[in-house]
């Protein structure tokens, strides 16, 4: 299951504010979450080559999908168990990344977050049974 996403980043300096757009695809592969993305300037020019970053599902503390207004998409919010885990992703903030999801991909994003949350809940139950 792959879901396209995007989000904006703002870089401020003394003289100017630069807006960058990150566009990519998030997918679940076995026990990993894979992020594939490119960074663009505000005019749509690519600033980077295709980059890939993966994180083990067990390093995710929480995943949540928040619906937007009617007829809009929503946000897929991922929180890592440690700040450093999302550090390689541009635009991550304190171990958290918020991905904008378009309306047409909203149902897939809900299934993605539900599937991951079920996996984590089952893992916690298994750990409790093992004690």
C-alpha positions as CSV (number, residue, x, y, z in Angstrom):
1,X,0.0,0.0,0.0
2,X,1.5,3.3,-1.1
3,X,0.1,6.7,-0.4
4,X,1.2,10.0,-2.0
5,X,1.9,12.9,0.3
6,X,3.2,16.4,0.3
7,X,4.0,19.1,2.9
8,X,5.6,22.5,3.0
9,X,8.8,23.6,4.8
10,X,9.8,27.2,5.6
11,X,13.4,28.3,6.0
12,X,13.8,31.7,7.5
13,X,17.0,33.8,7.4
14,X,17.6,37.4,8.1
15,X,17.0,38.5,4.6
16,X,14.3,36.1,3.3
17,X,11.9,33.2,3.9
18,X,12.3,30.3,1.6
19,X,9.3,28.0,1.0
20,X,10.1,24.4,-0.1
21,X,7.6,21.7,-0.9
22,X,8.3,18.0,-0.2
23,X,6.4,15.5,-2.4
24,X,6.6,11.8,-2.0
25,X,5.1,8.4,-1.3
26,X,4.9,6.5,2.0
27,X,4.5,2.8,1.9
28,X,4.6,-0.1,4.4
29,X,6.9,-3.0,3.5
30,X,7.1,-5.9,5.9
31,X,8.1,-4.3,9.2
32,X,9.3,-1.0,7.8
33,X,7.8,2.2,6.7
34,X,9.4,3.6,3.5
35,X,9.5,7.3,2.6
36,X,10.4,8.2,-0.9
37,X,10.5,12.0,-1.7
38,X,11.9,14.9,-3.6
39,X,12.2,18.5,-2.4
40,X,11.0,21.3,-4.7
41,X,11.2,25.1,-4.5
42,X,8.1,27.3,-4.6
43,X,8.2,27.4,-8.4
44,X,8.1,23.6,-8.8
45,X,11.8,23.1,-9.6
46,X,13.4,20.0,-8.1
47,X,16.0,20.8,-5.5
48,X,17.0,17.2,-4.8
49,X,17.1,13.8,-6.4
50,X,14.8,11.0,-5.3
51,X,15.6,10.2,-1.7
52,X,14.6,7.2,0.3
53,X,14.3,6.8,4.1
54,X,12.9,3.8,6.0
55,X,12.1,3.4,9.6
56,X,11.2,0.2,11.6
57,X,7.6,0.0,12.6
58,X,8.7,-0.6,16.2
59,X,10.3,2.9,16.3
60,X,6.9,4.5,15.6
61,X,5.2,5.6,18.8
62,X,2.0,6.8,17.3
63,X,0.3,7.2,13.9
64,X,-2.9,9.1,13.5
65,X,-5.0,10.3,10.6
66,X,-6.8,13.6,11.0
67,X,-9.6,14.4,8.5
68,X,-9.6,17.8,7.0
69,X,-12.6,19.9,6.1
70,X,-15.3,18.3,4.0
71,X,-14.2,17.7,0.4
72,X,-10.5,18.0,1.4
73,X,-7.9,15.4,2.3
74,X,-6.3,15.3,5.7
75,X,-3.1,14.8,7.6
76,X,-1.2,11.6,8.4
77,X,0.8,12.3,11.6
78,X,3.6,10.0,12.6
79,X,5.4,10.3,15.9
80,X,8.7,8.4,16.6
81,X,9.6,7.0,19.9
82,X,12.8,9.1,19.8
83,X,13.5,12.4,18.2
84,X,16.5,11.2,16.2
85,X,14.5,8.6,14.3
86,X,12.9,11.1,11.9
87,X,15.9,13.4,11.8
88,X,16.9,12.4,8.2
89,X,13.5,13.5,6.9
90,X,13.3,17.2,5.8
91,X,10.7,19.1,7.8
92,X,10.5,16.7,10.7
93,X,10.1,18.4,14.0
94,X,11.0,16.8,17.4
95,X,10.4,13.3,16.2
96,X,7.2,14.1,14.4
97,X,6.3,14.4,10.8
98,X,2.9,15.6,9.4
99,X,2.1,14.5,5.8
100,X,-0.7,16.2,3.8
101,X,-2.9,13.7,2.1
102,X,-5.2,14.5,-0.9
103,X,-8.8,13.7,-0.7
104,X,-8.6,10.9,-3.2
105,X,-6.0,9.1,-1.0
106,X,-7.8,9.7,2.3
107,X,-9.3,6.2,2.5
108,X,-6.0,4.6,1.8
109,X,-4.4,6.8,4.5
110,X,-7.1,5.7,7.0
111,X,-6.4,2.1,6.2
112,X,-2.7,2.6,6.5
113,X,-2.9,4.2,10.0
114,X,-5.5,1.6,11.1
115,X,-3.3,-1.3,10.0
116,X,-0.2,0.1,11.7
117,X,-2.1,0.8,14.9
118,X,-3.5,-2.7,14.9
119,X,0.0,-4.1,14.4
120,X,1.3,-2.1,17.4
121,X,-1.7,-3.0,19.6
122,X,-1.2,-6.7,18.8
123,X,2.5,-6.4,19.6
124,X,1.8,-4.8,23.0
125,X,-0.7,-7.6,23.8
126,X,1.9,-10.2,22.8
127,X,4.4,-8.6,25.1
128,X,2.0,-8.5,27.9
129,X,1.2,-12.2,27.4
130,X,4.9,-13.0,27.4
131,X,5.5,-11.5,30.8
